[in-house]
Amino acid sequence: MTVPDSAVTSASRSVSGSVSGPVSDSVPDSVPDSASDPVSGLVAGPGPDPVTDRTPVLEVRDLTVSFRVDDGHTPSVHAVRGVSFDVLPGEVLAIVGESGSGKSVTSLALLGLLGRHAVVGGSARLGGPGKTPVELIGLERRALQDVRGRRVAMVFQDSSGALDPVFTIGYQLDEMLRRHAPDLSRAQRRDRAVELLSMVELPDPAERLRFYPHQFSGGQAQRVMIAMALACDPEVLLADEPTTALDVTVQREVLDVLRRLRERVSTSIVLITHDMGVVADLADRVVVMRGGEVVETAPVRQLFDAPGAAYTRELLAAVPRVGTPERPNGAVGAERPALAFDDLVVEYRDRRGRAVRAVDGVTLSVQPGEIVALVGESGSGKSSMGRCALGLAPVTSGSVEVVGTRPGHDSPRAVRAARARIGVVFQNPAASLNPRYSIGESVAEPLLVHAGLRGAELERRTAELLESVELPAAWVSRYPHELSGGQLQRVSIARAISLGPDLLIADEPTSALDVSVQATVLELFREVQRSLGFACLFISHDLAVVDELADRVAVMHRGRLVETGARTRVLGSPEQEYTRRLLAAAPVPDPVEQAARRAG
Amino acid sequence: MTRRVTRRLVDLLVVFLGVTLIIYLMVFALPGDPIAALGGDRPLAPNVVAELRERYHLDEPVLQQYLRYLGGLLQGDLGTTFQGQSVADRMALRWPVTITLALTAWGIEVVLGVLLGLVAGLRAGAVSDRLILAGTVVATSIPVFVLAVSAQLWLGVELAWFPVAGTGEGWPTAYLLPAAVIAVFGLASVARLMRGSVVDTLRTDFVRTLRAKGLRERQVVGVHVLRSSAIPVLTFLAIDLGYLLGGTVVVEGVFNLPGVGQLLFQAIRAHEGPTIVGVSTALILVFLLTNLLVDLLASVLDPRIRHE
């Protein structure tokens, strides 16, 4: 093995020192942040660990990334500051962090994919057992291109966007092999492509070579990406949020594929994710990042059992889990429900004019004061139900009754008047607030239009509303781009409750937020609902979020209602197979329990 | 695919009928009486006028005339001039000149426009990008007439690099200068469209994937970026080819090229209704057919359109 001296010393020192816990004599110049100790991670991870060779495949030391803004006239933005970690042969190393933690930037920096505005410093030494070691940072462009794909491959989040839409996947696989394995003949490359696709468990691999990316589902496209990344047996696979854009059951399939691949290929996997469930499911060791720095590095079980850093503890506490205890139902007895769907059918027309049934005969009601969660995967029809309640989707048959009116039957005037009593919160607050309105104007608009408030009275009420969602009243004159995602979602909630609604429709209100932000927004949401007592249709794909909030749960699948009932009943002892599958698919943020679930 | 072609052909028919009708009506709204003009300074005898009117069906309502004209078109008859010549025959002699001119100009647009756009897009923000952008602004702001006359004077008369006028020296010598003149406008648009398209494509996730695969920049740009970026530009190029075939009037005039544009120009001046309508009809057909062709080509380049 040909490893340069420095690499040998740092590696051997790490090994010798890493008996247990943090190592006091870790590489001195590598870790400016005393709270973190990446080298301690070299302790052998628990669970299946075939690794005998402790020499890291990839050794990242003191990596820094800053972005030049405005051609260097303004001070640079530091995205990553002194990040160090090792990737051992055959292991899965998870890099966890919320948005802005620098986890994705780190992975892109390793392969020089950040573009010309990025300035990358530090060291990243690649060199698995029996491979020529190479320093990636500052590597000359053509040499770097030889490393990319062949020795270090990448998988990205949005699998359908990551493949060139105008070439077949066969061509895109072939191109990779042609580039890095020029000795293979055309027939050999084809055989290898088929072999790769069957390795990621894609049915009819030979047929699929002729398919274009848009002919695959998101999960299938992600498997194609994984197959392509593994084409040249790389030493390291960098997977950047590989399952984040996928539905839970599809995520499960992709995680299964990755898990089984570990047993078949020697590639080390660096898994970049924000999802603690995915970490618990797949990782051997974990690097926690925040604000561009490493906060903690630990074997996965140690991290979950006894998190060292305060931030890690906060992060873990913020992750919602299924299994919160019983709590009283908020519903109040009333003659009429706040929202009632009766045998509702919603059909859309596709491009060829064929009817596509989005909702297929659903009967469901929400009582005043009650939170009913509508759960399902993408395409289940849950959002169509919400849009129906708002009168934004065509009712093909059946009926909807919203706060005592029936759109389509009652006079448009009555329906319009009823609208003032319905609040709405959407998933993406940045897109649902008018960017040219100050947040004060956005919150005040319903008060102005429906309640006819003016002047000082309007200002007073707007300030009150902002304070009720825990935002400073002085922020009325700020604009949406000045606020973070979580703050914007608070503004959306303030706007939605401004008229004291009888019914609130919330469509994935926390899905675009980081977990720690999601936790605070959910908390706020619960408080506001308790004090105002409105009925709520809460649409979500996330069972754990639903479990924290809802009184009753309705599960949808392919336009039909699969199961409805009290939260603890549906999530605790589901009667339907699909509900069970949904519950089983979401990985639990606990490595021990997740391993047990895997085994069982 | 067959469905797509059929649907496009139906669209084409509707547009064709609409546009020819408008042109027919507009021609008859032109001031001046073509029959009176036939007699020159001498007024024609009323019975002669009446007979001519009847022969050319000018006494019928305009809509009936239009339907009669359409009937003739179905049999391949583009109409007859007031001098008794077939419009189709008059055009037949001139088509080769116009087509050669338009295709030469189009070729210049495609090659130079795409190339300049690609360079500018790849170096967005750099000096070369800004120079190309400035060049396209200048190019689009000079009227074709001014450009044509200056080019003729400078490159043709003074430097004598190109023939001053006429088609005597044949292709490419005789056509290069006039083709370049009419290509300038479209070329600037193609370059700018292509630049934007390249910049957008470079930002996509799949380009990042291609780089992460370790492909050489030559492969990334030459195969993937070029093809994806060309799709939106193609639509413009199609429309422009139609424009070039019909819009050569000024240049054919300045460089004295006996093409269809020149014929149309002369016909408008002489109030030659049948010729105007005939030439216009032919140009519309060419325009619509090139569009159809390029649309089909786009669906070959982009599988998402094909599988729609």
Interface residues (C-beta under 8 A of the other chain):
Chain A: L111 L113 R142 Q145 D146 V147 R148 G149 R150 A153 M154 F156 D158 G161 A162 L163 D164 P165 V166 F167 T168 E175 M176 R179 H180 Y212 H214 Q215 M225 M228 R351
Chain B: T204 D205 F206 R208 T209 L210 R211 A212 K213 G214 L215 R216 E217 Q219 H224 R227 S228 I231 L301 D302 P303 R304 H307 E308
